[in-house]
Amino acid sequence: MNSPLPLLRASCALAPICLAFPAISQTTSPQQSAYHDQQADIVVTAIIPRRQGDILSGTSILSGAELTRDLRPTIGETLARQPGVSATSFGPNASRPVLRGFQGERVRILTDGIGSFDVSNTSVDHAVAINPLTADRIEILRGPSALLYGSSAIGGVVNVIDSRIPRRVPDEPVHVDGIATYGSAADERTVAGEIEVPIGGGLVAHADGSYTKTGDLRTGGYILSAPLRAIAAASDEEDIREDGRLRGKLPNTAAETWEVAGGIAYVGDRGNLGFSVSHSENRYGVPSRIDVTEAHDHDHDHGDEDDHDHDHGHSHEDVTLALRQTRADLRGEVAVNGSFLDSIRLRAGWATYRHDEIEPTGEIGTTFRNQSMESRLEFIQSRRGVWDGATGVQYFTRRFSADGEEKFLPRNQTEQLGFFTLQSIDLGDTRLEAGARYEKTRLRSDPDADLFIAGQRRSFDAVSASIGASQQVVPGWRLGLNLARTERAPSAEELFARGNHAGTQAFELGNPDFGLEKSWGVEGSLRGQGNGYTLSLSAYHNWFDGYIYDAIIDDSVCQAANGGAELEFPCFQYAQADARYWGIEVEGSVKLAQLGRYALNLDGVADYVHATITGSGPAPRIPPFRLLGGLQLQDDRLTLRGEVEHSFAQDRIASWETRTGDFTLVNASLSFKPFSGNDRTSITVSANNIFDVEARRHASVLKDFAPLAGRDIRVTARLSI
């Protein structure tokens, strides 16, 4: 394993900030509130921390009791109830957020401001290497301002904020946080804890660890979707008809995950500096696709008739993934307090990642490796009258390789350097904001005889910019408008893919001649609050030029690229065309009554995305219209909540997709804080999908083979002392 020392050297070379820290004296940093404010509406992900209502694009914050209630083993399922958010839901162990219909390369998943350093963008069956259990809060930033974290963030940014590098000196001699959860749907057992200890002189030490073990997920109905069940029912083979009748547990979805980490930080009145090191391992099963279109003896060639008795038509049977990541992180801030420059912030990280895809025989079929480094330096301006802003530089590098049976990409390297700025003018009733980003991206692939591909080099210069304004129309109500022009360089997967990929059940064929993906976007918003109510409404429209997407084409094209060999899966080729995305997001709440010391509140979320690719029709995997409403009775220590989520059928589908039916989930929860004055200690009991319905997300590649969890009774105890 390579040393993380190059990261530290590179970061300090970028940042003279490192030389200033020996002079920092002890006490709490004046910038601490920007990162560790206990008020839930401060948006940390914004380069200049703002209150949620002041951000000119859509934002969501998940923290406190709401985070405890929604917490799941994956980041995608944890966030799936937020406005404009769905999930890839590749079984219970691999699920990335889908923001405004965008996924993969168009959504950045960050931990404390920099990347997750995994290969979850490469395939939907690859898990995100961020553990939601470590999160103090999770922020979702959508719209133009998200582009300041990279051109690949056009869909939005998910930032998981933890305390692994301490930001404050605890008031108590030892600060302890812990959480334990049991979930019935997958026999989920989770325990996690962290400890912070002030060791004098402004130094704070941190350690944390977590462990999760689950069995196979129990679903709320049939394993296969209705169209596949109809095919199975018409089969002449009893085994296939039997496969079509499978219900209940989703085979091969058990998982075991653990993580340990340690960090230390110096916190002073002029700033802070700290680092952490973590190691995580995750072994999880990939749900099997049950092939009901062919006889069993055509599915596999085991060379033994007895083996066929166990095939059950699975075309990707009982594969498990064993993931390992070791990561080092650095974060610092120094207060300049100058007439123009207020502070300097540094964030950097390095990680080595590997996962093995293990066949039922126990042999490793394919190994994916990834080594990444990212650093980000921000210069925060002092407020001068009505004007403030921030400017920064960001560097990212990634070395990727895949070796084995399912190698569909050659070894490749991505290097990216970005410069960005955000400037803001606050005139009281009127607020103006403008941002820009320049990004230089270099991609290189090695020659690969197995994939019949020569080495390739590409370089891209992308420029993105946005301008926005908001106006207070009446006290407490603001209208906002954003306009953005964005450019995104193609990813290595979109350029260089060439091979059978079992995770997506496709032969993926990239195009090394792609140009930049360009788009214009406009977003309007209305936000307001009054006595006992809040409302947030956003509407957006994006026009793409050179939108990159995958489309099914004639197998002969992929066969030619594959040296004439037969394909294992249908031929999907990445292509570029014009595209249009538009949608709406609505979120609101109202206080219905005050019943003694209890407030009765009603809240709701609605979201919709409409996406079309010119010459192809509807874009694939677009979530349908969704409504979610909740009724909540609460005081300072007790919260009783019931909610109903209805996802409409998705009939607007790509030519090769299947329709997804509608479903309604009914959930209820009870949360109690046993200690007065301690908001972080609680016991939460929740019942999810109470009526045990069969539910499938259209954004999931695996939705016809892997429904969502059935009835799930969850008990979570959180402790903070």
VOGU-3710 file (C-alpha; in Angstrom, 3 decimals, decimal comma):
1> mnsplpllra> 0,000/0,000/0,000  1,364/3,435/-0,925  2,021/5,952/1,806  -0,320/8,909/2,414  2,714/11,168/2,861  2,481/12,501/-0,730  -0,969/13,809/0,190  0,380/15,777/3,117  3,281/17,158/1,097  1,007/18,127/-1,785
11> scalapicla> -1,507/19,755/0,521  1,100/21,836/2,297  2,669/22,802/-1,015  -0,721/24,117/-2,079  -1,361/25,866/1,206  0,921/28,238/3,091  -1,736/27,820/5,760  0,302/24,880/7,112  3,116/27,224/8,137  0,797/29,414/10,145
21> fpaisqttsp> -0,561/26,792/12,526  2,307/26,689/15,047  1,360/30,230/16,061  -2,307/29,404/16,703  -3,156/29,804/20,357  -5,665/27,785/22,313  -9,432/28,431/22,601  -12,384/27,956/20,352  -12,034/28,967/16,722  -14,138/31,948/15,609
31> qqsayhdqqa> -14,984/29,957/12,497  -16,198/27,001/14,520  -19,824/28,013/14,069  -19,429/27,709/10,302  -18,727/24,020/10,676  -20,288/22,943/13,947  -23,296/25,189/14,452  -25,983/23,420/16,421  -28,707/25,291/14,533  -30,086/22,851/12,016
41> divvtaiipr> -30,589/25,372/9,199  -26,929/26,394/8,725  -25,745/24,903/5,411  -22,124/23,833/5,804  -21,783/22,576/2,227  -22,219/26,090/0,884  -18,745/27,591/0,425  -19,887/30,589/2,452  -22,028/28,985/5,176  -25,575/30,331/4,951
51> rqgdilsgts> -28,903/29,679/6,525  -30,927/27,213/4,516  -33,433/29,858/3,402  -30,641/32,085/2,071  -29,232/29,575/-0,413  -30,359/30,418/-3,940  -30,901/26,775/-4,912  -32,565/23,737/-3,384  -31,061/22,423/-0,153  -32,002/19,732/2,352
61> ilsgaeltrd> -30,513/18,983/5,762  -30,913/15,670/7,589  -29,813/15,755/11,219  -30,883/15,064/14,780  -34,016/13,000/15,367  -34,893/12,923/11,661  -31,486/11,420/10,798  -31,860/8,837/13,563  -35,303/7,835/12,272  -34,266/7,594/8,604
71> lrptigetla> -30,833/6,020/9,164  -30,187/2,931/7,015  -27,009/0,978/6,147  -26,654/2,805/2,787  -26,537/6,514/2,015  -29,096/6,108/-0,782  -31,803/4,578/1,413  -31,044/7,016/4,248  -31,843/9,990/1,987  -34,654/8,504/-0,114
81> rqpgvsatsf> -37,420/10,437/1,695  -35,876/13,860/0,994  -37,408/16,105/-1,712  -36,051/15,402/-5,179  -34,179/12,304/-3,980  -34,604/8,683/-5,015  -32,063/5,831/-4,833  -30,420/3,286/-7,121  -31,512/0,496/-4,709  -29,349/-2,317/-6,064
91> gpnasrpvlr> -30,519/-4,522/-3,227  -30,137/-3,454/0,423  -26,330/-3,084/0,386  -25,515/-0,876/-2,614  -27,651/2,230/-3,032  -26,516/5,666/-4,217  -28,716/8,782/-4,092  -30,513/9,822/-7,280  -30,967/13,622/-7,359  -33,510/15,167/-9,736
101> gfqgervril> -33,319/12,050/-11,898  -29,521/12,250/-12,163  -27,232/9,521/-10,865  -23,728/8,164/-11,312  -21,358/10,732/-12,785  -23,772/13,638/-12,292  -24,017/13,363/-8,486  -21,054/13,989/-6,167  -21,029/12,139/-2,853  -18,680/13,803/-0,372
111> tdgigsfdvs> -17,468/13,253/3,126  -16,827/16,576/4,815  -16,358/18,348/1,475  -14,243/15,893/-0,562  -14,907/12,664/-2,425  -15,739/9,190/-1,177  -12,793/7,641/-3,104  -14,618/4,467/-4,133  -15,870/2,992/-7,431  -19,597/3,365/-6,761
121> ntsvdhavai> -19,842/5,628/-9,822  -18,510/2,781/-11,987  -21,401/0,396/-11,381  -24,632/0,349/-9,403  -23,658/-2,886/-7,639  -20,644/-1,168/-6,049  -21,348/0,232/-2,582  -20,499/3,771/-1,493  -17,573/3,722/0,939  -19,221/6,193/3,319
131> npltadriei> -20,898/4,870/6,443  -24,048/6,858/7,362  -23,569/5,715/10,977  -20,688/8,170/11,359  -22,750/11,153/10,168  -23,560/14,067/12,445  -25,635/15,489/9,601  -26,106/15,042/5,861  -26,621/17,947/3,485  -27,979/17,885/-0,059
141> lrgpsallyg> -27,175/20,847/-2,264  -28,846/21,043/-5,681  -28,736/23,568/-8,470  -25,963/25,848/-9,786  -24,052/26,360/-6,520  -23,370/22,602/-6,357  -21,101/23,015/-9,394  -18,489/24,662/-7,183  -17,719/21,123/-5,976  -17,069/19,857/-9,519
151> ssaiggvvnv> -18,614/19,806/-12,973  -19,880/16,278/-12,245  -22,246/17,737/-9,611  -24,871/18,995/-12,050  -27,430/16,754/-10,338  -26,308/17,869/-6,914  -23,985/17,262/-3,984  -24,491/14,957/-1,003  -22,144/15,908/1,832  -21,845/13,617/4,868
161> idsriprrvp> -20,470/15,630/7,773  -18,854/13,833/10,701  -16,674/14,714/13,685  -13,812/12,359/12,823  -11,479/15,360/12,783  -12,620/17,290/15,883  -13,805/20,871/15,363  -14,240/21,841/19,006  -12,811/21,208/22,457  -15,401/19,210/24,455
171> depvhvdgia> -16,666/20,816/27,655  -16,523/17,475/29,464  -13,379/15,411/30,239  -14,640/12,653/27,921  -17,414/12,948/25,345  -19,085/9,726/24,192  -21,676/9,101/21,469  -23,143/5,702/20,675  -25,923/4,166/18,610  -27,400/0,667/18,357
181> tygsaadert> -30,112/-0,488/15,938  -32,111/-3,596/15,257  -34,133/-3,922/12,043  -36,452/-6,886/11,535  -36,641/-6,961/7,706  -33,012/-8,078/7,341  -32,320/-9,140/10,932  -30,094/-6,044/11,006  -27,834/-5,592/14,034  -25,830/-2,408/14,214
191> vageievpig> -23,655/-0,852/16,888  -21,401/2,195/16,611  -19,645/4,536/18,989  -17,237/7,424/19,147  -15,225/9,138/21,851  -13,596/12,568/22,036  -11,049/13,464/24,705  -9,397/16,860/25,242  -5,747/16,082/25,981  -4,593/19,605/26,788
201> gglvahadgs> -3,043/22,469/24,928  -5,963/22,699/22,532  -5,485/19,107/21,318  -8,513/16,823/20,984  -8,311/13,088/20,241  -11,091/11,156/18,525  -11,780/7,449/17,962  -14,800/5,696/16,497  -15,883/2,272/15,335  -18,965/0,544/13,950
211> ytktgdlrtg> -20,213/-2,944/13,122  -23,256/-4,034/11,111  -24,468/-7,525/10,285  -27,599/-8,365/8,292  -29,268/-11,439/6,873  -31,148/-11,749/3,595  -33,688/-8,958/3,142  -37,361/-9,894/3,543  -39,475/-8,161/0,894  -43,173/-7,403/0,850
221> gyilsaplra> -44,276/-9,648/-2,002  -43,011/-11,418/-5,102  -39,311/-11,297/-5,895  -39,885/-10,911/-9,642  -41,932/-8,101/-11,177  -45,295/-8,788/-12,830  -43,938/-8,897/-16,435  -41,284/-11,458/-15,477  -43,793/-13,508/-13,477  -46,002/-13,661/-16,570
231> iaaasdeedi> -43,092/-15,003/-18,635  -42,304/-17,582/-15,958  -45,944/-18,695/-15,721  -45,996/-19,399/-19,468  -42,854/-21,535/-19,360  -42,935/-25,261/-20,073  -40,452/-25,883/-17,257  -41,731/-26,320/-13,715  -38,498/-24,930/-12,217  -38,961/-21,659/-14,081
241> redgrlrgkl> -42,619/-21,469/-13,098  -41,504/-22,046/-9,509  -38,972/-19,190/-9,793  -41,785/-16,899/-10,863  -43,676/-17,681/-7,667  -40,803/-16,803/-5,295  -41,839/-14,455/-2,488  -40,407/-13,076/0,713  -36,660/-13,140/1,277  -34,359/-11,740/-1,404
251> pntaaetwev> -31,594/-14,336/-1,835  -27,932/-13,471/-1,380  -28,402/-10,077/0,276  -26,734/-10,638/3,656  -23,902/-8,298/4,649  -21,249/-7,717/7,289  -19,511/-4,353/7,675  -17,034/-2,894/10,135  -15,025/0,311/10,376  -12,480/1,863/12,756
261> aggiayvgdr> -11,020/5,359/12,744  -8,894/7,693/14,807  -8,135/11,394/14,566  -6,502/14,265/16,384  -6,922/18,008/15,992  -5,555/21,236/17,376  -8,233/23,860/18,019  -7,199/27,421/18,750  -8,572/30,943/18,644  -6,942/31,572/15,241
271> gnlgfsvshs> -8,005/28,311/13,623  -7,629/24,549/13,726  -5,683/21,736/12,124  -6,330/18,002/12,308  -6,079/14,676/10,553  -7,670/11,235/10,739  -7,049/7,720/9,478  -9,799/5,144/8,913  -10,165/1,590/7,676  -13,399/-0,084/6,582
281> enrygvpsri> -14,364/-3,517/5,302  -17,697/-4,561/3,846  -18,692/-7,967/2,529  -22,134/-8,111/0,996  -24,189/-10,214/-1,373  -25,404/-9,034/-4,752  -29,056/-9,944/-5,466  -29,260/-12,636/-8,129  -31,077/-12,010/-11,366  -33,440/-14,906/-11,977
291> dvteahdhdh> -33,516/-15,641/-15,697  -36,984/-16,906/-16,608  -36,489/-16,574/-20,358  -34,320/-19,671/-20,921  -34,054/-23,227/-19,710  -31,702/-23,759/-16,794  -29,184/-25,792/-18,680  -28,540/-22,797/-20,923  -27,879/-20,413/-18,084  -24,623/-21,892/-16,860
301> dhgdeddhdh> -22,063/-24,327/-18,040  -21,028/-26,101/-14,869  -20,302/-29,323/-16,674  -22,383/-31,241/-14,140  -26,079/-31,913/-14,346  -26,391/-31,856/-10,569  -25,238/-28,257/-10,554  -28,176/-27,313/-12,737  -30,530/-28,311/-9,963  -29,233/-25,348/-7,989
311> dhghshedvt> -29,157/-22,776/-10,752  -32,773/-21,624/-10,368  -32,265/-19,657/-13,563  -29,809/-17,255/-11,922  -27,630/-15,482/-14,450  -25,459/-13,905/-11,734  -25,843/-16,235/-8,802  -24,635/-15,674/-5,254  -21,756/-13,330/-6,024  -20,450/-11,453/-2,995
321> lalrqtradl> -18,319/-8,332/-2,901  -15,520/-7,909/-0,370  -14,668/-4,207/-0,090  -11,711/-2,666/1,749  -10,697/0,961/2,028  -7,957/2,711/3,986  -8,248/6,471/4,068  -6,361/9,483/5,464  -7,910/12,951/5,822  -6,591/16,406/6,627
331> rgevavngsf> -8,564/19,537/7,467  -7,423/22,956/8,590  -8,512/26,545/8,887  -6,698/29,700/9,878  -8,290/33,055/10,682  -6,596/35,892/8,816  -9,004/38,648/9,921  -7,659/40,967/7,240  -9,431/43,763/5,445  -9,936/41,560/2,366
341> ldsirlragw> -9,226/37,988/3,501  -11,088/36,595/6,484  -9,849/32,991/6,600  -8,194/30,162/4,669  -9,515/26,610/4,666  -7,793/23,432/3,597  -9,377/20,033/3,067  -7,516/17,035/1,673  -7,864/13,270/1,557  -6,216/10,170/0,183
351> atyrhdeiep> -7,456/6,593/-0,013  -6,585/3,199/-1,353  -9,574/1,031/-2,242  -10,065/-2,540/-3,379  -12,992/-4,851/-3,782  -13,092/-8,460/-4,914  -16,109/-9,970/-6,619  -16,241/-13,502/-5,266  -17,928/-16,314/-7,175  -20,073/-19,033/-5,514
361> tgeigttfrn> -17,044/-21,347/-5,654  -15,103/-18,948/-3,430  -12,796/-17,875/-6,243  -12,213/-14,197/-6,996  -13,790/-13,420/-10,339  -12,835/-9,753/-10,657  -10,800/-7,302/-8,585  -11,359/-3,540/-8,726  -8,688/-1,191/-7,380  -8,823/2,548/-6,968
371> qsmesrlefi> -6,333/5,005/-5,515  -7,486/8,605/-5,189  -6,344/11,897/-3,770  -8,279/15,161/-3,545  -7,375/18,504/-2,010  -9,344/21,704/-1,794  -8,130/25,138/-0,723  -10,612/27,971/-0,095  -9,926/31,658/0,527  -12,856/33,238/2,344
381> qsrrgvwdga> -13,184/36,978/1,836  -13,955/39,424/4,595  -17,346/41,029/4,307  -17,016/44,513/2,835  -20,314/46,293/3,232  -22,816/44,300/1,190  -20,209/42,131/-0,571  -18,636/38,836/0,426  -17,329/35,793/-1,391  -14,868/32,947/-1,633
391> tgvqyftrrf> -12,329/31,708/-4,168  -10,519/28,399/-4,286  -8,638/25,666/-6,068  -9,355/21,944/-6,143  -7,162/19,062/-7,317  -8,234/15,461/-7,849  -6,463/12,385/-9,140  -7,673/8,804/-9,531  -5,931/5,601/-10,621  -8,355/2,788/-11,479
401> sadgeekflp> -7,895/-0,807/-12,536  -10,053/-3,904/-12,970  -8,693/-7,412/-13,438  -10,560/-10,664/-13,953  -13,595/-12,144/-15,651  -15,767/-9,020/-15,542  -13,135/-6,486/-16,513  -14,934/-3,998/-18,731  -12,527/-1,092/-18,375  -8,803/-0,809/-19,078
411> rnqteqlgff> -6,489/0,617/-16,453  -7,001/4,360/-16,484  -6,056/7,555/-14,725  -8,034/10,763/-14,246  -6,443/14,053/-13,202  -8,486/17,189/-12,632  -7,601/20,724/-11,580  -10,341/23,246/-10,896  -10,488/26,935/-9,989  -13,720/28,384/-8,629
421> tlqsidlgdt> -15,201/31,527/-7,151  -18,493/32,548/-5,597  -19,389/36,211/-5,041  -22,434/37,529/-3,215  -24,096/40,913/-2,701  -26,695/41,306/0,039  -28,844/44,413/-0,347  -31,386/43,337/2,241  -34,555/42,690/0,312  -32,462/41,842/-2,780
431> rleagaryek> -29,614/39,328/-2,870  -27,361/38,657/-5,851  -24,929/35,773/-6,342  -22,556/34,744/-9,127  -20,211/31,781/-9,410  -17,753/30,389/-11,919  -15,563/27,323/-12,282  -12,787/26,409/-14,698  -11,770/22,761/-14,808  -8,907/21,050/-16,628
441> trlrsdpdad> -9,385/17,277/-16,930  -6,895/14,776/-18,318  -7,813/11,126/-18,824  -5,534/8,316/-19,911  -6,154/4,618/-20,499  -3,532/1,907/-20,895  -3,533/-0,432/-23,881  -5,434/-3,647/-23,122  -5,244/-6,654/-25,428  -8,045/-8,467/-23,560
451> lfiagqrrsf> -10,451/-5,613/-24,325  -9,108/-5,026/-27,864  -8,348/-1,422/-26,971  -5,346/0,775/-27,659  -4,120/3,351/-25,183  -6,001/6,633/-25,289  -5,365/10,154/-23,987  -7,967/12,896/-23,782  -7,883/16,413/-22,347  -10,826/18,723/-21,672
461> davsasigas> -11,228/22,344/-20,637  -14,618/22,983/-19,050  -16,028/26,336/-17,970  -19,189/26,662/-15,891  -20,854/29,782/-14,533  -24,034/30,751/-12,724  -25,840/33,907/-11,706  -28,783/34,225/-9,381  -30,964/36,683/-7,542  -33,600/36,566/-4,849
471> qqvvpgwrlg> -36,105/39,199/-3,819  -38,138/39,485/-0,651  -41,680/40,053/-1,883  -43,271/40,341/1,561  -41,676/39,798/4,987  -40,682/36,136/5,309  -41,184/35,311/1,611  -38,528/35,310/-1,114  -38,605/34,663/-4,860  -35,383/33,381/-6,434
481> lnlarterap> -34,075/32,812/-9,936  -30,851/31,062/-11,029  -29,305/30,771/-14,476  -26,381/28,416/-15,106  -24,184/27,389/-18,007  -22,306/24,162/-17,297  -19,746/21,958/-19,029  -18,725/18,452/-17,949  -15,864/16,295/-19,197  -16,773/12,658/-19,974
491> saeelfargn> -15,722/10,109/-17,376  -13,284/7,272/-17,972  -16,231/4,846/-17,974  -18,044/6,812/-20,679  -14,901/7,051/-22,819  -13,133/3,719/-22,389  -15,690/1,035/-21,380  -15,529/-2,066/-23,570  -16,638/-5,356/-22,102  -19,283/-7,549/-20,503
501> hagtqafelg> -20,481/-6,072/-17,226  -22,565/-8,432/-15,118  -23,434/-5,709/-12,592  -25,571/-3,894/-15,161  -26,264/-6,993/-17,313  -24,833/-5,202/-20,345  -21,915/-5,210/-22,719  -20,832/-1,600/-22,180  -19,163/0,231/-25,035  -17,745/3,708/-24,511
511> npdfgleksw> -16,693/6,272/-27,088  -13,204/7,783/-26,737  -14,141/10,580/-29,166  -16,795/12,203/-26,941  -16,776/15,963/-26,500  -17,867/18,013/-23,520  -21,386/17,614/-22,177  -22,855/21,143/-22,090  -26,073/22,497/-20,677  -28,086/25,578/-19,844
521> gvegslrgqg> -30,168/25,481/-16,694  -32,723/27,739/-15,064  -34,271/27,318/-11,635  -36,957/29,346/-9,913  -37,815/29,126/-6,237  -40,324/30,431/-3,754  -39,624/30,110/-0,036  -41,462/31,468/2,903  -42,455/31,020/6,479  -44,946/32,523/8,829
531> ngytlslsay> -46,607/31,851/12,131  -46,546/28,054/12,293  -45,855/27,208/8,654  -43,064/26,931/6,075  -43,086/26,376/2,311  -40,354/25,742/-0,240  -41,053/25,334/-3,961  -38,501/24,861/-6,749  -38,954/24,398/-10,483  -36,046/23,739/-12,832
541> hnwfdgyiyd> -35,299/23,118/-16,506  -32,036/21,906/-18,078  -31,215/21,911/-21,803  -28,300/19,586/-22,671  -26,063/19,644/-25,723  -24,020/16,446/-26,023  -25,793/14,678/-23,158  -24,067/11,332/-22,524  -26,328/8,329/-22,046  -26,350/4,577/-22,632
551> aiiddsvcqa> -28,643/3,060/-25,246  -29,267/-0,505/-26,395  -28,093/-1,121/-29,965  -27,563/-4,036/-32,343  -25,274/-6,696/-30,875  -23,110/-6,700/-33,984  -21,564/-3,358/-33,006  -20,387/-4,665/-29,632  -19,361/-8,003/-31,153  -17,060/-6,183/-33,554
561> anggaelefp> -15,571/-4,243/-30,622  -15,183/-7,541/-28,751  -13,033/-9,137/-31,427  -15,985/-10,973/-32,922  -16,661/-13,000/-29,776  -20,211/-13,734/-28,670  -21,696/-11,388/-26,073  -22,895/-12,477/-22,663  -25,304/-9,549/-22,361  -27,212/-7,071/-24,570
571> cfqyaqadar> -25,128/-4,402/-26,284  -25,314/-0,946/-24,689  -23,315/1,880/-26,197  -22,705/5,312/-24,729  -23,911/8,051/-27,063  -24,317/11,833/-27,127  -27,461/13,770/-28,019  -29,520/16,755/-26,955  -31,665/16,214/-23,866  -34,195/18,071/-21,717
581> ywgievegsv> -34,800/17,682/-17,991  -37,412/19,582/-16,042  -39,081/19,061/-12,715  -40,570/20,427/-9,519  -39,952/19,976/-5,799  -42,317/21,096/-3,055  -41,769/20,835/0,688  -43,883/22,358/3,429  -45,146/22,079/6,968  -47,930/23,633/9,016
591> klaqlgryal> -48,807/23,603/12,690  -52,387/22,388/12,961  -52,958/22,733/16,697  -51,415/23,078/20,147  -52,688/20,303/22,412  -51,379/21,170/25,849  -47,598/20,913/25,616  -47,804/18,978/22,324  -47,741/20,566/18,874  -49,615/18,816/16,053
601> nldgvadyvh> -47,812/19,379/12,735  -48,542/18,332/9,165  -45,708/18,152/6,620  -45,421/17,066/3,024  -43,095/16,530/0,059  -43,871/16,286/-3,652  -41,404/15,848/-6,513  -41,505/15,094/-10,219  -38,916/14,766/-13,027  -39,550/14,695/-16,781
611> atitgsgpap> -36,562/13,806/-18,999  -36,323/13,333/-22,767  -33,360/12,469/-24,999  -33,722/13,842/-28,507  -34,031/11,046/-31,045  -34,304/8,396/-28,345  -37,356/9,286/-26,279  -37,750/9,206/-22,498  -34,509/8,999/-20,533  -34,119/5,714/-18,625
621> rippfrllgg> -34,399/5,180/-14,858  -36,273/8,426/-14,115  -38,215/8,367/-10,804  -41,984/8,918/-11,138  -44,160/11,523/-9,451  -44,115/11,043/-5,680  -46,114/12,377/-2,722  -45,135/11,988/0,922  -47,125/13,345/3,856  -46,619/13,097/7,601
631> lqlqddrltl> -48,616/13,929/10,726  -46,507/14,531/13,831  -47,349/15,110/17,485  -44,388/16,339/19,520  -43,040/18,204/22,484  -39,459/18,661/23,668  -39,024/14,991/24,575  -41,644/12,882/22,786  -42,403/12,637/19,061  -45,139/10,464/17,564
641> rgevehsfaq> -45,248/10,387/13,757  -47,224/8,684/11,021  -46,550/9,105/7,306  -47,748/7,897/3,936  -45,583/7,810/0,799  -47,170/7,189/-2,589  -45,026/6,614/-5,651  -47,016/6,745/-8,878  -46,525/4,272/-11,706  -43,783/5,089/-14,195
651> driaswetrt> -45,223/4,565/-17,676  -42,901/7,006/-19,423  -40,024/4,639/-20,118  -37,143/4,029/-22,494  -37,760/1,476/-25,234  -35,851/-1,285/-23,426  -37,267/-0,631/-19,933  -40,269/-2,210/-18,259  -43,088/-0,306/-16,603  -42,907/0,135/-12,822
661> gdftlvnasl> -46,150/-0,020/-10,877  -47,259/2,380/-8,199  -47,004/1,639/-4,496  -47,981/3,177/-1,159  -45,885/2,844/1,990  -47,317/3,576/5,436  -44,814/4,226/8,234  -45,033/5,172/11,905  -42,480/6,040/14,575  -42,177/6,961/18,235
671> sfkpfsgndr> -39,131/8,791/19,584  -38,446/9,533/23,234  -35,657/11,561/24,842  -35,365/10,173/28,367  -33,122/12,910/29,789  -34,272/16,500/29,992  -31,754/18,841/28,386  -30,020/16,054/26,423  -31,401/16,168/22,881  -28,896/13,636/21,497
681> tsitvsanni> -29,909/10,752/23,745  -33,049/9,042/22,465  -34,902/5,807/21,876  -36,722/5,480/18,545  -39,120/2,727/17,526  -40,409/2,743/13,957  -42,584/0,527/11,788  -41,886/0,923/8,073  -44,020/-0,432/5,244  -46,592/-1,460/7,840
691> fdvearrhas> -48,877/-3,176/5,322  -45,996/-5,197/3,824  -46,572/-4,059/0,248  -44,444/-4,941/-2,764  -42,518/-1,827/-3,806  -39,950/-1,181/-6,549  -37,977/1,953/-7,450  -37,883/2,765/-11,150  -34,409/4,328/-10,767  -33,010/0,885/-9,909
701> vlkdfaplag> -31,368/-1,236/-12,602  -32,430/-4,254/-10,555  -36,022/-3,228/-9,842  -37,568/-6,182/-11,728  -35,521/-8,637/-9,656  -35,133/-6,947/-6,255  -38,056/-5,167/-4,553  -37,678/-2,929/-1,522  -37,911/-4,114/2,066  -41,206/-5,415/3,374
711> rdirvtarls> -42,474/-4,657/6,859  -39,513/-3,489/8,927  -39,721/-2,882/12,679  -36,715/-0,861/13,802  -35,485/-0,002/17,293  -32,693/2,550/17,634  -31,043/3,728/20,850  -28,746/6,745/20,649  -26,588/7,844/23,594  -24,608/11,046/24,092
721> i> -22,765/11,845/27,328
//
